[in-house]
Amino acid sequence: MTKTIDPKSLSVQEFHAYFLGAVAPRPIAFASTIDKEGNVNLSPFSFFNAFGSNPPTLIFSPARRVRDNTTKHTLENVLERDEVVINIVNFDMVEQMSLASTEYGKGINEFIKSGLTPVESVKVKPPRVKESPASFECKVKQVIATGQEGGAGNLVICEVLLAHFQEDIFDINGVISPYKLDAVARMGGNWYCRAQGDAVFEIPKPNLKKGIGVDQIPEKIRNSHVLSGNNLGRLGNIEILPSEEEVQIFKDIPEMKEILIRFSNNIESLENHLHLLAKDYLLKNEVENAWKVLLSY
């Protein structure tokens, strides 16, 4: 069953809960800004992402408050001074980030309230957060209001002028490691998620090759009661199927021989056990071996 909702049939608050509960996880822009008097503000926003790398572009949205249609200090600041530093949030600072989201009065410095450390920026006036694993000094190029009522967004389009990365987030190959970054993201309500442990996984990029597609997988495999949609997607990402010779050689390994002999008189059990074995290979990212199993009967 599907629950279908017209946003206009609910209050903004009600649809807001559904909306943010489903559009998740959302990365967090921990934005530091300065008003025209020089007062520093630090506040997190989960309407945020990267939107291009040439020029490097970040967009976040300080939405109008749903309850009373007021605007946030961050929005007022970027309209007064077209600069912002967007700091990335990791698990070690998530509680302090949350504290900084408190609606303190204008002129109150959330760096002080949250206990985070301001570091002077190089190309813009707002400071960056020392504890952040990555910070981006930005020029605000444009602010686009999506409406004037409570809940309406304000897209702050930012060009990155300078980036700062903590050295300990890189792996031995000089690539940012998700495990070392330990980023957190926003879910619905009071929920967050942490990009760590089993939550982090790899999928080979299909744009580097042309996979055969799920439609080219034999029907007896495609309609499997064991293999999931994700399993079929991984199988469909292969460019070339193993040859008959490769499959025949693979049938001689002990695990395969046992299954093929044991269930030779029961095609349903044979298929079930082979599909389970193929699934195990897929979980180990051994796609070719999974195909050899599936093409063996």
C-alpha positions as CSV (number, residue, x, y, z in Angstrom):
1,M,0.0,0.0,0.0
2,T,1.1,3.6,-0.7
3,K,0.2,6.6,1.3
4,T,-0.3,9.5,-1.1
5,I,-0.4,13.0,0.2
6,D,-1.1,16.4,-1.4
7,P,1.1,18.9,0.5
8,K,-1.8,21.4,0.3
9,S,-4.1,19.1,2.2
10,L,-2.0,19.3,5.3
11,S,-0.6,22.1,7.5
12,V,3.0,23.1,6.7
13,Q,4.1,21.6,10.0
14,E,2.5,18.2,9.2
15,F,4.0,17.9,5.7
16,H,7.3,19.2,7.0
17,A,7.6,16.1,9.2
18,Y,6.8,13.7,6.3
19,F,9.1,15.6,3.9
20,L,12.2,15.7,6.1
21,G,11.6,12.2,7.4
22,A,11.8,10.8,3.8
23,V,14.4,13.1,2.2
24,A,17.2,11.8,4.3
25,P,20.0,11.6,5.2
26,R,20.9,15.2,4.4
27,P,24.4,16.7,4.8
28,I,24.8,19.6,7.2
29,A,26.2,23.0,6.3
30,F,27.5,24.5,9.5
31,A,27.5,28.1,8.3
32,S,29.5,30.9,9.8
33,T,28.6,34.5,8.8
34,I,29.1,38.1,9.9
35,D,26.5,40.9,10.0
36,K,27.3,44.5,9.0
37,E,28.2,45.4,12.6
38,G,30.8,42.5,12.6
39,N,28.8,40.1,14.9
40,V,29.6,36.5,14.2
41,N,26.9,33.9,13.7
42,L,27.2,30.1,13.5
43,S,24.3,27.9,12.6
44,P,23.6,24.5,10.9
45,F,21.4,23.9,7.9
46,S,20.5,20.5,6.4
47,F,19.0,21.9,3.2
48,F,22.5,21.7,1.7
49,N,24.6,20.0,-0.9
50,A,27.3,20.5,-3.6
51,F,26.0,21.5,-7.1
52,G,29.1,21.7,-9.3
53,S,32.9,21.7,-9.2
54,N,33.8,24.2,-11.9
55,P,33.3,26.7,-10.3
56,P,33.0,24.7,-7.0
57,T,29.5,25.5,-5.9
58,L,27.7,24.9,-2.7
59,I,24.0,25.7,-2.0
60,F,22.3,25.8,1.4
61,S,18.9,27.1,2.4
62,P,18.1,29.0,5.6
63,A,14.3,28.5,5.3
64,R,11.8,30.9,6.8
65,R,10.5,29.7,10.2
66,V,7.3,27.7,9.8
67,R,5.8,28.8,13.1
68,D,6.0,32.6,12.6
69,N,7.4,33.2,9.1
70,T,10.5,35.0,10.4
71,T,13.9,34.8,8.8
72,K,17.1,33.5,10.3
73,H,20.2,35.5,11.2
74,T,22.3,33.6,8.7
75,L,20.0,34.7,5.8
76,E,20.1,38.3,7.0
77,N,23.9,38.2,7.3
78,V,24.6,36.9,3.8
79,L,22.2,39.5,2.4
80,E,24.2,42.2,4.3
81,R,27.7,40.7,3.6
82,D,28.0,38.3,0.7
83,E,30.4,35.9,2.4
84,V,30.1,32.6,4.4
85,V,32.2,29.7,5.6
86,I,30.6,26.3,5.3
87,N,32.0,23.9,7.8
88,I,31.4,20.1,7.5
89,V,30.1,18.4,10.7
90,N,31.6,15.1,12.0
91,F,30.6,12.9,14.9
92,D,33.1,14.4,17.3
93,M,31.3,17.8,17.1
94,V,27.7,16.9,16.5
95,E,26.4,17.8,20.0
96,Q,28.1,21.2,19.8
97,M,26.7,21.7,16.3
98,S,23.2,20.9,17.7
99,L,23.7,23.4,20.5
100,A,24.6,26.1,18.0
101,S,21.2,25.7,16.3
102,T,19.6,27.2,19.4
103,E,17.8,30.4,18.5
104,Y,19.9,32.8,20.5
105,G,19.2,36.5,20.1
106,K,20.9,38.6,17.3
107,G,24.5,39.4,18.1
108,I,25.0,36.3,20.3
109,N,28.1,34.4,19.1
110,E,27.3,30.7,18.8
111,F,31.1,29.9,18.7
112,I,31.1,31.0,22.4
113,K,27.9,29.3,23.3
114,S,28.8,25.9,21.6
115,G,32.5,26.0,22.8
116,L,33.8,25.6,19.3
117,T,37.0,27.4,18.2
118,P,36.9,30.2,15.6
119,V,39.9,30.3,13.2
120,E,40.5,33.4,11.0
121,S,39.7,32.8,7.4
122,V,42.1,33.8,4.6
123,K,39.8,35.2,1.9
124,V,36.6,36.1,3.7
125,K,35.6,37.8,6.9
126,P,33.6,35.0,8.7
127,P,35.8,32.6,10.7
128,R,35.9,28.9,10.1
129,V,35.4,26.2,12.7
130,K,38.7,24.7,13.9
131,E,37.1,21.4,14.9
132,S,35.5,20.8,11.5
133,P,37.2,18.2,9.3
134,A,36.6,20.4,6.2
135,S,35.7,24.1,5.7
136,F,35.0,26.1,2.6
137,E,35.5,29.8,2.4
138,C,32.7,31.1,0.0
139,K,31.5,34.1,-1.9
140,V,27.8,34.3,-2.0
141,K,26.9,34.7,-5.6
142,Q,23.1,34.8,-5.4
143,V,20.2,34.3,-3.0
144,I,17.0,32.9,-4.5
145,A,13.8,33.0,-2.4
146,T,11.4,30.1,-3.2
147,G,8.5,31.9,-1.5
148,Q,7.5,34.4,1.2
149,E,5.5,32.2,3.6
150,G,6.6,30.2,6.6
151,G,8.7,27.2,5.5
152,A,9.8,28.8,2.2
153,G,13.4,28.3,1.3
154,N,16.2,30.8,0.4
155,L,18.8,29.2,-1.8
156,V,22.2,30.7,-0.9
157,I,24.4,29.9,-3.9
158,C,28.0,30.0,-2.9
159,E,31.3,29.8,-4.9
160,V,34.1,28.2,-3.0
161,L,37.2,30.5,-2.9
162,L,39.3,28.4,-0.6
163,A,39.0,24.9,1.0
164,H,40.6,23.7,4.3
165,F,40.9,19.9,5.1
166,Q,42.2,18.3,8.2
167,E,45.2,16.1,7.3
168,D,43.9,13.2,9.4
169,I,40.9,12.6,7.1
170,F,43.0,11.4,4.2
171,D,44.0,7.8,3.6
172,I,47.4,6.5,2.5
173,N,46.5,7.3,-1.1
174,G,45.7,10.9,-0.4
175,V,41.9,10.4,-0.8
176,I,39.4,11.5,1.8
177,S,38.4,8.4,3.7
178,P,34.7,8.3,4.8
179,Y,35.8,6.4,7.9
180,K,38.3,9.1,8.9
181,L,35.8,11.9,7.9
182,D,33.2,10.3,10.2
183,A,30.5,12.7,8.8
184,V,27.0,13.0,10.3
185,A,23.8,13.8,8.4
186,R,20.3,14.9,9.4
187,M,17.3,12.7,9.4
188,G,13.7,13.5,10.4
189,G,12.7,14.8,13.8
190,N,15.6,14.5,16.3
191,W,17.3,11.8,14.3
192,Y,20.8,11.9,12.8
193,C,22.9,9.2,11.1
194,R,26.7,8.6,11.2
195,A,28.6,7.6,8.1
196,Q,30.7,4.9,9.8
197,G,30.9,1.1,10.1
198,D,28.4,-0.9,8.1
199,A,26.7,2.4,7.0
200,V,29.6,3.0,4.6
201,F,29.8,0.7,1.5
202,E,31.1,0.8,-2.0
203,I,29.3,0.3,-5.3
204,P,31.3,0.3,-8.6
205,K,30.4,3.3,-10.8
206,P,28.5,2.1,-13.8
207,N,29.4,5.2,-15.9
208,L,32.9,3.8,-16.3
209,K,31.5,0.9,-18.4
210,K,28.3,-0.3,-19.9
211,G,26.8,-3.0,-17.9
212,I,24.5,-5.6,-19.6
213,G,21.5,-4.4,-17.5
214,V,18.9,-6.3,-15.5
215,D,16.9,-6.9,-18.7
216,Q,19.6,-9.1,-20.1
217,I,19.8,-11.3,-17.1
218,P,18.2,-14.8,-17.8
219,E,14.6,-15.0,-16.5
220,K,15.3,-17.9,-14.1
221,I,17.9,-15.6,-12.4
222,R,15.8,-12.4,-12.7
223,N,12.8,-14.0,-11.0
224,S,14.9,-15.5,-8.2
225,H,13.3,-15.8,-4.7
226,V,16.7,-15.4,-3.2
227,L,18.4,-12.6,-5.0
228,S,17.3,-9.0,-4.2
229,G,16.9,-6.0,-6.5
230,N,20.3,-4.8,-5.3
231,N,21.8,-8.2,-6.2
232,L,20.3,-8.0,-9.7
233,G,21.6,-4.5,-10.1
234,R,25.1,-5.6,-9.2
235,L,24.8,-8.6,-11.6
236,G,23.5,-6.2,-14.4
237,N,26.6,-4.0,-14.0
238,I,28.9,-6.6,-15.5
239,E,30.2,-5.9,-19.0
240,I,31.0,-9.4,-20.2
241,L,29.7,-12.6,-18.9
242,P,32.1,-15.4,-18.0
243,S,32.8,-17.9,-20.8
244,E,31.5,-21.4,-20.8
245,E,35.0,-22.6,-20.3
246,E,35.4,-20.4,-17.2
247,V,32.1,-21.7,-15.8
248,Q,33.0,-25.3,-16.4
249,I,36.3,-24.8,-14.5
250,F,34.5,-23.1,-11.7
251,K,32.1,-26.1,-11.3
252,D,35.0,-28.2,-10.2
253,I,35.7,-26.2,-7.0
254,P,34.6,-28.3,-3.9
255,E,31.7,-26.1,-2.8
256,M,30.2,-26.1,-6.3
257,K,30.7,-29.9,-6.8
258,E,29.0,-30.6,-3.5
259,I,25.9,-28.6,-4.4
260,L,25.7,-29.8,-8.0
261,I,25.9,-33.5,-6.9
262,R,23.8,-33.3,-3.8
263,F,20.8,-31.6,-5.4
264,S,21.1,-33.0,-8.9
265,N,17.7,-34.6,-8.7
266,N,15.9,-31.6,-7.2
267,I,16.1,-28.6,-9.5
268,E,14.3,-26.3,-7.1
269,S,16.7,-27.0,-4.2
270,L,19.6,-26.9,-6.6
271,E,18.6,-23.4,-7.8
272,N,17.9,-22.2,-4.3
273,H,21.4,-23.3,-3.0
274,L,23.2,-21.9,-6.0
275,H,21.4,-18.6,-5.7
276,L,22.4,-18.4,-2.0
277,L,26.0,-19.1,-2.9
278,A,25.9,-16.5,-5.6
279,K,24.4,-14.0,-3.1
280,D,27.4,-14.7,-0.8
281,Y,29.8,-13.9,-3.6
282,L,28.0,-10.7,-4.4
283,L,28.2,-9.6,-0.8
284,K,32.0,-10.1,-1.1
285,N,32.0,-8.1,-4.3
286,E,33.0,-11.1,-6.3
287,V,30.6,-10.5,-9.2
288,E,32.3,-12.8,-11.8
289,N,32.2,-15.7,-9.4
290,A,28.6,-15.0,-8.7
291,W,27.9,-15.2,-12.4
292,K,29.8,-18.5,-12.7
293,V,27.6,-20.0,-10.0
294,L,24.4,-18.8,-11.7
295,L,25.4,-20.0,-15.2
296,S,26.4,-23.4,-13.9
297,Y,23.0,-25.1,-14.2
